[in-house]
Amino acid sequence: MIRITPALGLIPVILSSGVGPEPQRPLTTVVGGLFSTTLLTLIVRALFIGIFSRSIIKRAVDQKG
């Protein structure tokens, strides 16, 4: 939520055209970075946790049995 709010707030800057928004165009990289890091945090981190927790549980069961 903390990362998504600024990214959504900067969408009008990205979509605007005309004379005024040229100095603000570099902010588009910030928005892309916010979205990509949010997705990486939510998806990749969850995948790693799922993979490693299964392997740890499997090892624990193998050692007991």
Buried (B, 14 or more C-beta within 10 A) or exposed (E): EEBEEEBEEBEEBBEEEEEEBEEEEEBEEEBEEBBEEBEEEEEEEEEEEEEEEEEEEEEEEEEEE
